[in-house]
């Protein structure tokens, strides 16, 4: 749509808003997958999912906090539901 209507600010703004919404949903999916991995004490998979979330949104506070909890759990050898 943006290519078809490059001068239309409504289309451009709509595309930006839509991308932000989709990115937030994908980040949430990665965080849910990380939580599920932690329930199975799969710290490596949990970290992989959190890092994928952070690749999309590097300043996401929930992802940063979850990564810290995974690191603690991995060091202590525990697994549990980490998703808020």
Sine and cosine of phi, psi and omega as CSV:
sin_phi,cos_phi,sin_psi,cos_psi,sin_omega,cos_omega
0.00,0.00,-0.64,0.77,-0.02,-1.00
-0.90,0.44,-0.62,0.78,0.03,-1.00
-0.93,0.38,-0.58,0.82,-0.03,-1.00
-0.96,0.29,-0.56,0.83,-0.02,-1.00
-0.79,-0.61,0.91,0.41,-0.11,-0.99
-0.91,0.42,-0.38,0.92,-0.05,-1.00
-0.99,-0.13,0.04,1.00,-0.03,-1.00
-1.00,-0.06,0.94,-0.33,-0.04,-1.00
-0.90,0.45,-0.55,0.84,0.01,-1.00
-0.90,0.43,-0.65,0.76,0.02,-1.00
-0.92,0.39,-0.70,0.71,0.00,-1.00
-0.89,0.46,-0.72,0.69,0.01,-1.00
-0.91,0.41,-0.63,0.78,0.04,-1.00
-0.89,0.46,-0.64,0.77,0.02,-1.00
-0.91,0.42,-0.66,0.75,0.02,-1.00
-0.90,0.44,-0.72,0.70,0.01,-1.00
-0.89,0.45,-0.66,0.75,0.00,-1.00
-0.90,0.44,-0.69,0.73,0.02,-1.00
-0.88,0.48,-0.66,0.75,0.03,-1.00
-0.89,0.45,-0.66,0.75,0.02,-1.00
-0.90,0.44,-0.73,0.68,-0.01,-1.00
-0.90,0.44,-0.67,0.74,0.02,-1.00
-0.87,0.49,-0.68,0.73,0.02,-1.00
-0.89,0.46,-0.63,0.77,0.02,-1.00
-0.93,0.38,-0.63,0.78,0.03,-1.00
-0.92,0.39,-0.64,0.77,0.07,-1.00
-0.86,0.50,-0.71,0.70,0.04,-1.00
-0.86,0.51,-0.66,0.75,0.02,-1.00
-0.87,0.49,-0.71,0.70,0.02,-1.00
-0.89,0.46,-0.62,0.79,0.01,-1.00
-0.94,0.35,-0.60,0.80,0.08,-1.00
-0.91,0.41,-0.67,0.74,0.04,-1.00
-0.89,0.45,-0.62,0.78,0.04,-1.00
-0.90,0.44,-0.66,0.75,0.03,-1.00
-0.89,0.46,-0.70,0.72,0.02,-1.00
-0.89,0.46,-0.63,0.78,0.03,-1.00
-0.90,0.43,-0.60,0.80,0.00,-1.00
-0.93,0.37,-0.55,0.84,0.05,-1.00
-0.87,0.50,-0.58,0.81,0.04,-1.00
-1.00,0.01,0.17,0.98,-0.06,-1.00
0.80,0.60,0.58,0.81,0.08,-1.00
-0.99,-0.11,0.98,0.19,-0.08,-1.00
-0.89,0.46,-0.62,0.79,-0.02,-1.00
-0.89,0.45,-0.71,0.70,0.02,-1.00
-0.92,0.39,-0.63,0.77,0.03,-1.00
-0.88,0.47,-0.69,0.72,0.01,-1.00
-0.91,0.42,-0.62,0.79,0.04,-1.00
-0.86,0.50,-0.69,0.73,-0.01,-1.00
-0.93,0.36,-0.66,0.75,0.03,-1.00
-0.91,0.42,-0.65,0.76,0.03,-1.00
-0.90,0.44,-0.56,0.83,0.07,-1.00
-0.91,0.42,-0.65,0.76,0.05,-1.00
-0.90,0.45,-0.69,0.73,-0.01,-1.00
-0.94,0.35,-0.44,0.90,0.07,-1.00
-0.91,0.41,-0.53,0.85,0.02,-1.00
-0.99,0.12,-0.57,0.82,-0.05,-1.00
-0.60,-0.80,0.99,0.11,-0.12,-0.99
-0.87,0.49,-0.34,0.94,-0.04,-1.00
-0.96,-0.28,0.24,0.97,-0.02,-1.00
-0.92,0.39,0.90,-0.43,-0.09,-1.00
-0.91,0.40,-0.60,0.80,0.03,-1.00
-0.91,0.42,-0.65,0.76,0.00,-1.00
-0.93,0.37,-0.66,0.75,0.02,-1.00
-0.89,0.45,-0.68,0.74,0.02,-1.00
-0.92,0.40,-0.65,0.76,-0.01,-1.00
-0.92,0.40,-0.62,0.79,0.04,-1.00
-0.88,0.47,-0.66,0.75,0.03,-1.00
-0.89,0.45,-0.66,0.75,0.02,-1.00
-0.91,0.41,-0.60,0.80,0.04,-1.00
-0.90,0.43,-0.68,0.74,0.02,-1.00
-0.87,0.48,-0.68,0.73,0.03,-1.00
-0.90,0.44,-0.73,0.68,-0.02,-1.00
-0.88,0.47,-0.64,0.77,0.00,-1.00
-0.91,0.43,-0.64,0.77,0.02,-1.00
-0.93,0.36,-0.50,0.87,-0.02,-1.00
-0.99,-0.11,-0.12,0.99,0.04,-1.00
0.95,0.32,0.56,0.83,0.00,-1.00
-0.87,-0.50,0.29,-0.96,0.10,-1.00
-0.64,-0.77,0.59,-0.81,0.02,-1.00
-0.22,-0.98,0.13,-0.99,-0.01,-1.00
-0.96,0.27,0.91,-0.42,-0.07,-1.00
-0.98,-0.19,-0.18,0.98,-0.11,-0.99
-0.97,0.24,0.77,-0.64,-0.02,-1.00
-0.96,0.28,0.00,0.00,0.00,0.00
